[in-house]
């Protein structure tokens, strides 16, 4: 199975020096070669922020 588990980390909280929220998700490596970016809820900032795939 080509699905890979990835970790999404909040970029906005990291830039502000706050603790970033993290989410786990999966992606298909063969169909989606670039890194995943999604808008997810950050409970520390109490709003939806951009989360990018962490290495």
N, CA, C and O atoms as a DFTB+ gen file, in Angstrom:
220 C
 N C O
     1  1       0.847      -1.190       0.000
     2  2       0.000       0.000       0.000
     3  2       0.889       1.249       0.000
     4  3       1.760       1.370       0.862
     5  1       0.696       2.174      -0.935
     6  2       1.563       3.349      -1.025
     7  2       1.196       4.490      -0.073
     8  3       1.799       5.560      -0.152
     9  1       0.214       4.290       0.832
    10  2      -0.162       5.376       1.752
    11  2       0.887       5.529       2.849
    12  3       1.405       4.550       3.387
    13  1       1.181       6.780       3.159
    14  2       2.219       7.098       4.123
    15  2       1.640       7.994       5.214
    16  3       0.883       8.918       4.915
    17  1       1.983       7.733       6.466
    18  2       1.520       8.562       7.573
    19  2       2.399       9.801       7.663
    20  3       3.625       9.699       7.659
    21  1       1.765      10.983       7.746
    22  2       2.505      12.241       7.848
    23  2       1.985      13.055       9.025
    24  3       0.863      12.848       9.488
    25  1       2.809      13.979       9.506
    26  2       2.441      14.863      10.611
    27  2       2.288      16.276      10.063
    28  3       3.180      16.788       9.386
    29  1       1.145      16.904      10.362
    30  2       0.905      18.292       9.976
    31  2       1.144      19.168      11.200
    32  3       0.649      18.874      12.288
    33  1       1.914      20.256      11.018
    34  2       2.235      21.152      12.125
    35  2       1.824      22.579      11.762
    36  3       1.985      23.011      10.621
    37  1       1.292      23.303      12.748
    38  2       0.830      24.671      12.535
    39  2       2.007      25.592      12.234
    40  3       3.001      25.592      12.960
    41  1       1.895      26.378      11.163
    42  2       2.970      27.289      10.776
    43  2       2.826      28.652      11.445
    44  3       3.827      29.293      11.762
    45  1       1.595      29.099      11.662
    46  2       1.358      30.426      12.233
    47  2       1.777      30.491      13.703
    48  3       2.386      31.474      14.123
    49  1       1.463      29.474      14.478
    50  2       1.828      29.452      15.895
    51  2       3.346      29.342      16.050
    52  3       3.931      29.947      16.949
    53  1       3.969      28.574      15.179
    54  2       5.422      28.409      15.229
    55  2       6.114      29.750      14.962
    56  3       7.120      30.067      15.598
    57  1       5.580      30.532      14.027
    58  2       6.153      31.841      13.699
    59  2       5.990      32.828      14.853
    60  3       6.836      33.702      15.046
    61  1       4.908      32.694      15.621
    62  2       4.646      33.591      16.751
    63  2       5.323      33.125      18.039
    64  3       5.266      33.827      19.048
    65  1       5.955      31.967      18.023
    66  2       6.642      31.450      19.200
    67  2       5.729      30.716      20.166
    68  3       6.139      30.393      21.280
    69  1       4.493      30.448      19.752
    70  2       3.553      29.704      20.590
    71  2       3.698      28.216      20.296
    72  3       4.338      27.834      19.316
    73  1       3.107      27.379      21.139
    74  2       3.210      25.944      20.903
    75  2       2.331      25.551      19.715
    76  3       1.131      25.825      19.722
    77  1       2.911      24.915      18.698
    78  2       2.149      24.541      17.511
    79  2       1.307      23.292      17.742
    80  3       1.714      22.380      18.461
    81  1       0.136      23.264      17.127
    82  2      -0.695      22.061      17.205
    83  2      -0.260      21.111      16.101
    84  3       0.229      21.548      15.060
    85  1      -0.433      19.820      16.322
    86  2      -0.031      18.810      15.340
    87  2      -1.183      17.842      15.096
    88  3      -1.937      17.504      16.008
    89  1      -1.301      17.406      13.848
    90  2      -2.303      16.416      13.447
    91  2      -1.610      15.336      12.646
    92  3      -0.645      15.612      11.934
    93  1      -2.094      14.104      12.754
    94  2      -1.585      13.003      11.938
    95  2      -2.607      12.690      10.854
    96  3      -3.811      12.667      11.109
    97  1      -2.119      12.450       9.652
    98  2      -2.979      12.098       8.527
    99  2      -2.190      11.190       7.594
   100  3      -1.020      10.903       7.847
   101  1      -2.823      10.739       6.519
   102  2      -2.133       9.894       5.543
   103  2      -2.207      10.540       4.171
   104  3      -3.074      11.371       3.901
   105  1      -1.279      10.141       3.311
   106  2      -1.309      10.603       1.930
   107  2      -0.817       9.494       1.027
   108  3      -0.086       8.605       1.465
   109  1      -1.218       9.543      -0.237
   110  2      -0.770       8.574      -1.223
   111  2       0.510       9.119      -1.853
   112  3       0.471      10.131      -2.553
   113  1       1.640       8.463      -1.612
   114  2       2.937       8.938      -2.088
   115  2       3.030       9.016      -3.617
   116  3       3.664       9.920      -4.162
   117  1       2.405       8.081      -4.283
   118  2       2.517       8.032      -5.747
   119  2       1.700       9.142      -6.423
   120  3       2.128       9.704      -7.431
   121  1       0.527       9.453      -5.864
   122  2      -0.331      10.471      -6.488
   123  2      -0.035      11.885      -5.987
   124  3      -0.202      12.853      -6.729
   125  1       0.394      12.005      -4.754
   126  2       0.644      13.319      -4.158
   127  2       2.121      13.396      -3.769
   128  3       2.501      13.010      -2.663
   129  1       2.943      13.895      -4.685
   130  2       4.386      13.911      -4.454
   131  2       4.835      15.115      -3.626
   132  3       5.842      15.032      -2.921
   133  1       4.106      16.231      -3.698
   134  2       4.484      17.411      -2.910
   135  2       3.956      17.306      -1.484
   136  3       3.155      16.424      -1.173
   137  1       4.409      18.206      -0.626
   138  2       4.003      18.172       0.781
   139  2       2.557      18.617       0.959
   140  3       2.042      19.430       0.191
   141  1       1.913      18.071       1.985
   142  2       0.499      18.336       2.264
   143  2       0.360      19.646       3.034
   144  3       1.133      19.916       3.954
   145  1      -0.638      20.470       2.651
   146  2      -0.980      21.700       3.362
   147  2      -2.487      21.716       3.559
   148  3      -3.240      21.590       2.594
   149  1      -2.935      21.872       4.806
   150  2      -4.365      21.917       5.096
   151  2      -4.652      22.954       6.159
   152  3      -3.795      23.264       6.987
   153  1      -5.875      23.497       6.134
   154  2      -6.319      24.390       7.197
   155  2      -6.968      23.532       8.270
   156  3      -7.956      22.843       8.016
   157  1      -6.399      23.580       9.484
   158  2      -6.902      22.792      10.601
   159  2      -7.073      23.715      11.807
   160  3      -6.535      24.822      11.833
   161  1      -7.822      23.252      12.799
   162  2      -8.079      24.046      13.997
   163  2      -6.897      23.963      14.964
   164  3      -6.407      22.876      15.272
   165  1      -6.450      25.124      15.435
   166  2      -5.397      25.189      16.442
   167  2      -6.044      25.607      17.761
   168  3      -6.477      26.753      17.881
   169  1      -6.125      24.718      18.754
   170  2      -6.782      25.046      20.022
   171  2      -6.042      26.101      20.841
   172  3      -6.664      26.788      21.651
   173  1      -4.736      26.245      20.652
   174  2      -3.967      27.246      21.387
   175  2      -4.297      28.660      20.912
   176  3      -4.333      29.596      21.710
   177  1      -4.539      28.811      19.599
   178  2      -4.862      30.123      19.029
   179  2      -6.370      30.319      18.874
   180  3      -6.824      31.418      18.555
   181  1      -7.140      29.265      19.098
   182  2      -8.602      29.260      19.019
   183  2      -9.133      29.709      17.656
   184  3     -10.101      30.465      17.575
   185  1      -8.489      29.233      16.589
   186  2      -8.950      29.507      15.222
   187  2      -8.302      28.518      14.247
   188  3      -7.393      27.772      14.613
   189  1      -8.783      28.527      13.009
   190  2      -8.218      27.663      11.974
   191  2      -6.951      28.320      11.405
   192  3      -6.941      29.510      11.089
   193  1      -5.907      27.534      11.284
   194  2      -4.647      28.030      10.757
   195  2      -4.103      27.044       9.732
   196  3      -4.580      25.914       9.626
   197  1      -3.093      27.487       8.973
   198  2      -2.481      26.636       7.952
   199  2      -1.507      25.672       8.619
   200  3      -0.630      26.082       9.379
   201  1      -1.676      24.393       8.324
   202  2      -0.786      23.342       8.831
   203  2      -0.069      22.721       7.638
   204  3      -0.695      22.363       6.640
   205  1       1.253      22.597       7.753
   206  2       2.057      22.002       6.689
   207  2       2.683      20.707       7.172
   208  3       2.886      20.491       8.367
   209  1       2.981      19.856       6.207
   210  2       3.601      18.564       6.507
   211  2       5.007      18.769       7.065
   212  3       5.812      19.523       6.519
   213  1       5.271      18.081       8.160
   214  2       6.576      18.149       8.803
   215  2       7.440      17.014       8.285
   216  3       6.925      15.947       7.950
   217  1       8.742      17.229       8.214
   218  2       9.656      16.181       7.730
   219  2       9.700      15.004       8.660
   220  3      10.418      14.038       8.400
